[in-house]
Amino acid sequence: MMKISFDVTPTCSVHRSGVGRYVVSLADALCAAGADLRPWCRLSRWRKRGLVHRPTGTGLNWFQGRAWPLWTGCDVVHGTDVRTPARRCARVATIHDVFHLLPDSARWSTPAFAERARRHYAEAVALNHLLIAVSESTRQDLIRLLGADPARVVAIPHGIDPRFAPCAAEALRARLKLPPRYVLFVGALAIRKNVPGLIRAWAASRLSEDHALVLAGQPSDDAEAVAAAIRDHARGAGVIRLDYVADADLPALYSGAAVFAFPSFGEGFGLPVLEAMACGVPVATSAAGSLAEVAAGHGVTAAPQDPQAFARALEQAAALPSSARAAARAHAASFTWAATAQQTITAYALALRIATNHQPPTTNH
């Protein structure tokens, strides 16, 4: 059995991001499949190591306090968020997105942050025997923008937790003081997620007359742009900000929505689209990139740059028949973390085969 040195750094947070949720779900599924994981976290999160996720069935010694860890005996090291330490074993990195390489990335990132991200992307291509892209769209971006070898980049999609299914929403609505009808967005309240554009689109749609817009997510550095859009365009049923919503509450939050809206300019995958579909909620999302790939025709898509077009998408999504919603649920159900884990184990084996024949140049982190 392969011994996998597995980066759990993204789980060292009380409020886990999409990457943190990926690492939690993948670790659970890999352990359930019998993989031998040896977890570690980076020194930057060392003080928060007590928050490390421990998969069900693992003992208290599953995480033994390793920073850049003891690598002896490991066959593969998996950097679960771009960065992988240079060690003499097969090296794998997951790339969740490359939106900092896109021409318009200056709209949502400082030059210094974007340059640092580009450097990490380039180092990942040079250092690792295999890259895991979370969508085919991201895989093609890595090949096109960074010159990655197509034979060394595999697309492995996320899965859906079975708890995402239609469920009663009345208790959650009462606790969060939500109206009976609302359009929902889940994610960081950021320009990259096109939240100001969503606010304009909702305000331009007929839904704003009797459907509130609920924004569930933590504010980002773009908080003032979101606040300004709310001030300028809030009307009708109004805009409600929920900040961070606990994972346990998400199925009910989705289930209570009339429409889920996700007009992001750039995503590596777009898991909220599938989560909403799995809960039986119609989806309006971006027409390009990974979001259109993930929706696969089961959501209403529109150009994210066009608020009027997205307003029409919101209205069309709200009118989707029950048969379309059922088909979307079946589509979402085809994404499982068990399948993601099996494909990841296959990727580890491929990285080992590549490592025996070719050692790419290494760089220091």
PyMOL commands that set and color helices and strands:
alter all, ss='L'
color gray80, all
select helices_A, chain A and resi 9-11+18-32+43-51+99-101+105-107+111-127+136-146+150-152+170-176+195-204+206-209+223-233+247-255+271-278+289-295+307-318+322-333+337-357
alter helices_A, ss='H'
color red, helices_A
select strands_A, chain A and resi 3-7+36-40+76-79+90-95+130-133+153-155+182-186+212-216+239-243+259-262+283-286+300-302
alter strands_A, ss='S'
color yellow, strands_A
deselect
rebuild
show_as cartoon
